[in-house]
C-alpha cells in the first residue's frame, strides 16, 4: 500500500470489526440529533443539532433566519434521529411534528432543558451569542414525535 504522496506505507489499517452490525443509539442517549425538515416540494433537509428532551417534547435552537426555521414555519412536518456531530445516523428516523416556540414560558422551559443537558457548553455558547448580538435572534423549536 502507498501513501497519497507515493511512498510505501509502513502499516495498513484494516477494519477489524467489518462483520459487526453498526451500533444503534437510542434517541434519548444520543449527544446529537439529526433534525430533518421538509421543503415545500417534499424533499427532506437533514441538519445535526443539539437537542434536549423535556416530557414528550424535544427542544432545539437555531438562528432565527435559518432554513430549518423557515421550513418549520411553512410546514411542521419533521423527522428526528440519533446522529453524530457530522450528521451520520446512529439510529432510526422518527416521524415528528415541529413548531416554533413563541410563549416566554415555553422558551424558558426549552432553555432550561438545553442548559441542563449541555451544561457549561450551552452557557458558553449563550455568552458568545450575547456578545455577538445573536442571542435574541434565535428561534426555539419544539419537536413532538408521532405515536406509531
C-alpha positions in Angstrom: 0.0 0.0 0.0 1.2 3.5 -0.8 0.6 6.9 0.8 -1.1 9.7 -1.2 2.5 11.0 -1.9 3.7 7.7 -3.4 5.9 6.5 -0.5 5.3 2.9 0.7 3.1 2.8 3.8 4.7 1.4 6.9 1.5 -0.3 8.0 -2.1 -0.6 6.9 -5.3 -0.2 8.8 -7.9 -2.8 8.2 -11.3 -2.9 9.7 -11.2 -5.5 12.5 -14.9 -5.4 13.1 -16.1 -5.5 9.5 -18.6 -8.3 10.2 -20.2 -6.5 13.2 -23.6 -4.7 12.9 -23.4 -0.9 13.4 -24.4 0.2 16.9 -27.9 1.6 17.1 -28.2 4.5 19.5 -31.5 5.4 21.2 -32.5 9.0 20.7 -32.6 9.5 24.5 -28.9 8.5 24.8 -27.6 10.4 21.8 -25.5 13.5 22.1 -26.8 15.0 18.8 -30.0 14.6 16.8 -30.5 14.8 13.1 -33.5 17.1 12.5 -35.0 16.7 9.0 -37.3 19.4 7.9 -39.2 19.4 4.6 -39.2 21.8 1.7 -42.5 22.6 0.0 -41.7 20.0 -2.7 -41.4 17.3 0.0 -37.6 16.9 -0.1 -36.1 16.4 3.4 -33.2 18.6 4.6 -31.4 17.0 7.5 -29.4 19.0 10.0 -27.4 17.8 13.0 -28.4 19.7 16.1 -28.2 19.8 19.9 -31.4 18.8 21.5 -32.9 18.2 24.9 -35.9 16.3 26.0 -38.5 17.5 28.4 -41.5 15.4 28.8 -42.7 14.3 25.4 -41.0 17.1 23.6 -37.5 17.6 22.2 -36.2 21.2 22.1 -33.8 22.5 19.5 -32.5 26.1 19.0 -31.3 27.7 15.8 -30.6 31.0 14.2 -33.9 32.7 13.6 -33.4 33.1 9.8 -32.0 29.6 9.2 -33.6 27.5 6.5 -34.9 24.9 9.0 -36.8 27.7 10.8 -38.4 28.9 7.5 -39.3 25.3 6.6 -40.9 24.6 10.0 -42.9 27.9 9.7 -44.2 26.8 6.3 -44.7 23.1 7.2 -44.4 21.5 10.6 -43.5 18.0 9.3 -40.2 16.8 10.6 -38.2 13.7 11.4 -35.7 13.1 14.2 -32.9 10.5 14.6 -29.9 10.0 16.7 -26.6 11.0 15.0 -23.0 12.0 15.5 -21.7 15.6 15.2 -21.4 15.3 11.4 -25.0 14.1 11.0 -24.2 10.4 10.4 -27.3 8.5 11.5 -26.8 6.3 14.6 -30.5 5.2 14.9 -33.8 5.1 13.1 -35.8 8.1 11.9 -38.8 9.0 14.0 -41.6 10.9 12.3 -42.5 14.1 14.2 -44.2 17.5 14.2 -42.1 20.6 14.8 -43.3 24.1 15.9 -41.6 27.4 16.7 -41.9 28.5 20.3 -43.3 31.9 20.9 -44.6 32.0 24.5 -41.9 33.2 27.1 -42.6 30.3 29.5 -42.1 27.7 26.7 -38.9 29.4 25.6 -37.6 29.4 29.2 -38.5 25.7 29.6 -36.6 24.9 26.4 -33.5 26.8 27.5 -33.6 25.1 31.0 -33.7 21.7 29.3 -30.8 22.6 26.9 -28.7 24.0 29.7 -29.4 21.0 31.9 -28.3 18.7 29.1 -25.3 20.6 27.7 -24.2 22.4 30.9 -21.1 24.7 30.5 -21.1 24.2 26.7 -24.5 25.7 26.4 -23.8 28.5 28.8 -20.6 29.4 26.9 -22.5 29.4 23.6 -25.1 31.6 25.2 -22.4 34.0 26.3 -20.8 34.1 22.9 -24.2 34.6 21.2 -24.9 37.5 23.6 -21.6 39.2 22.8 -22.2 38.8 19.1 -25.7 40.2 19.4 -27.3 36.9 18.1 -28.9 35.6 21.3 -32.2 37.4 20.9 -32.3 36.4 17.2 -32.5 32.7 18.0 -35.6 30.5 17.3 -36.6 27.8 19.7 -38.2 24.7 18.2 -40.3 22.0 19.9 -40.4 18.6 18.2 -43.0 16.1 19.2 -42.6 12.5 18.0 -45.6 11.0 16.3 -47.0 8.0 18.1 -46.9 4.8 16.0 
